[in-house]
Amino acid sequence: MPDPTSSPSDNKPLPPGMVLGPDGKPCKICTAFRNWTPADKPKRAQNGKQPAPGIAATMAAMAAGSSAVARQPDPDTRPEYCPPDVEQLGRATWTFLHTTAAYYPEKPTSNQRVNMLTLLRSLPVLYPCSHCASHLDTNIKENPPDVSGRVALSRWLCERHNDVNSRLGKLRFDCSIEKTDERWKNGPSDGSCD
Ligand SMILES: Cc1cc2nc3c(=O)[nH]c(=O)nc-3n(C[C@H](O)[C@H](O)[C@H](O)COP(=O)(O)OP(=O)(O)OC[C@H]3O[C@@H](n4cnc5c(N)ncnc54)[C@H](O)[C@@H]3O)c2cc1C
């Protein structure tokens, strides 16, 4: 697999944040929407409306109190009807995985353990962002899943997520069961999610 952050085979410099797929071409599902700028990309469609102003213009107009400009769509925000980018896919996948771990039994049957293992081991094979899948494959081989119960599984998953967070320069999450349950099962004690 080529280095996903190096230049494509035609040696043209890769725009910042664009990621290559296993075929050596820019990979849409591996790239954040705001960084997806292929050379032959048509101007971002605005459903027949005028193109939205840049962020700087929008911020300036908002500061000046212009509601007309403030209502324009943010060109860096993906419209609802679009397929996911690497970030939206990641958030949805983490939501599914952490929530599933939070509701996994304290004492799973052998059938539940086998199925959880199959789910987790399938991810590096099937996850559509190829470089994410490749990192996850290495990570899971070095840190085999602990499917012995929900506390152990929640921690294991939290640590794998933290490995990605660290690689992306994001803050690490407190992997105690109190914190993962608060985020993915119970909500905060102030009742704001009840
Ligand atoms: C398996 C996998 C591999 C990925 N690999 C890459 C990659 O190589 N490159 C890339 O650009 N993106 C990757 N992503 C996407 C990336 O992890 C993020 O999902 C994406 O950048 C959006 O980040 P976010 O800041 O919105 O929050 P996310 O990281 O998606 O987190 C969602 C929410 O989970 C909570 N949270 C954060 N950390 C933890 C934790 N450790 N445990 C429990 N809860 C937590 C927070 O409340 C956060 O708001 C990957 C996603 C997955 C599922």
The ligand as a Gaussian input file, in Angstrom:
#p B3LYP/6-31G(d) Opt

LIG

0 1
 C      -11.413000       2.443000      13.772000
 C      -11.225000       3.890000      13.372000
 C      -10.005000       4.327000      12.887000
 C       -9.838000       5.656000      12.498000
 N       -8.652000       6.049000      11.971000
 C       -8.504000       7.317000      11.510000
 C       -7.309000       7.733000      10.864000
 O       -6.366000       6.947000      10.722000
 N       -7.234000       9.008000      10.396000
 C       -8.294000       9.883000      10.524000
 O       -8.191000      11.028000      10.084000
 N       -9.436000       9.517000      11.145000
 C       -9.570000       8.269000      11.629000
 N      -10.743000       7.888000      12.228000
 C      -11.770000       8.919000      12.501000
 C      -11.445000       9.653000      13.823000
 O      -11.181000       8.740000      14.880000
 C      -12.599000      10.553000      14.288000
 O      -13.790000       9.785000      14.341000
 C      -12.837000      11.761000      13.408000
 O      -11.624000      12.492000      13.260000
 C      -13.894000      12.685000      14.052000
 O      -13.361000      13.090000      15.323000
 P      -14.160000      13.846000      16.429000
 O      -13.180000      14.788000      17.067000
 O      -15.430000      14.389000      15.917000
 O      -14.555000      12.758000      17.548000
 P      -14.360000      11.204000      17.559000
 O      -12.923000      10.860000      17.733000
 O      -15.100000      10.575000      16.412000
 O      -15.100000      10.800000      18.929000
 C      -16.514000      10.895000      19.051000
 C      -16.821000      11.141000      20.521000
 O      -16.304000      10.047000      21.273000
 C      -15.858000      10.474000      22.560000
 N      -14.515000       9.951000      22.718000
 C      -13.331000      10.477000      22.288000
 N      -12.327000       9.658000      22.586000
 C      -12.880000       8.591000      23.219000
 C      -12.332000       7.411000      23.771000
 N      -11.029000       7.149000      23.743000
 N      -13.174000       6.527000      24.348000
 C      -14.503000       6.773000      24.420000
 N      -15.074000       7.868000      23.895000
 C      -14.267000       8.780000      23.301000
 C      -15.925000      11.981000      22.576000
 O      -17.056000      12.362000      23.345000
 C      -16.106000      12.355000      21.117000
 O      -16.876000      13.498000      20.948000
 C      -10.930000       6.573000      12.613000
 C      -12.159000       6.111000      13.096000
 C      -12.322000       4.792000      13.466000
 C      -13.668000       4.301000      13.967000

